[in-house]
Amino acid sequence: MTMRRRTLLSLGLAGTAAAGASALGIGQALAGPRPGHGRPRQAAPTDPFAVGVREFQWNRGDRRLTTRIFYPATGAAGGGPVRDAPLADGVFPVCEFSHGLGGSPESYGALVLPLAEAGFIVPAPVFPTTSGGTEGNVGDVYNGNQSKDVSEVITRTLALNDTAGDPFAGRMAVDAGVGAAGHSLGGMTTHGLLSAWPDPRITAAVPFACIDMGDPSPNVKAKVLFVHGDQDTLTHFDLARQAYAELPAPKAFMTHTGVGHHEYIWGGPNAGATLETYLDWMRWGLYGDTAARDRLADDAAVPGVVWEADLGVRG
């Protein structure tokens, strides 16, 4: 019997995390084509970067899409993100991140900042109806609004790569596509980009605590890592397993046994393993780092984690 898709979340705090940081200054972006095609992919950085952050006020129709872009910056690694810091030397892949209900980019710093430190440009939108301080319109996930918001944010972000005089101009590695990740409603938003509201630019994805949002789109060719607790009572584990079963390789599923909705991200004993697996997945997917791919099983080899993978690697 087919499991029911898109089961509405009945609790109002799915994906809520700690309060975020203060607001940043407003920038502006222009649409345009993306250069950078034909650039050889550089090796994934081995040393962490400092983190910078810029804020943009974008729109999709009447939906305000405040977006904070975190990125590798000059300076010493460690510490919080620095507003408008100079971009570090290099050309970096783009990986979007979607917060959960009641959250913000800052409340998901445990998943956002390490990506920037590892050498990724990370646009993180503040969703207009599911962020902290809103009424929490879960329907905007089920009707595709949030997945469409992410596609708009990706378009606006990539346009900066061709905006004369912008600090990001020519600094985004785009040949390998882009990444997307998110937790809870953000994970569902991410899965929506692979299924019901597809974005073919996405080639690497990590939906944390998601449920199945639809049949896989044949137009999206992505490496997809699912991360979930098998005792999650908000985004039910069996619906994530259904989504995993439907997708073709390359794919993997990291099950945290005896764990609920979020302990494997914030403060739980296996949060470190979650982070390393997530970063190596994106290093493989967007930098083409096969050493990172080969570390994945070891990253996840901790008590309380079951690792299942079909990486499409033969022989």
Helices and strands as residue ranges (DSSP letters): E 50-60, E 63-73, E 82-83, E 92-93, E 95-98, H 109-117, E 122-125, H 139-142, H 145-159, G 160-162, E 172-173, E 178-183, H 185-192, E 202-208, E 223-229, H 237-246, E 251-256, H 271-287, H 290-299, E 305-310
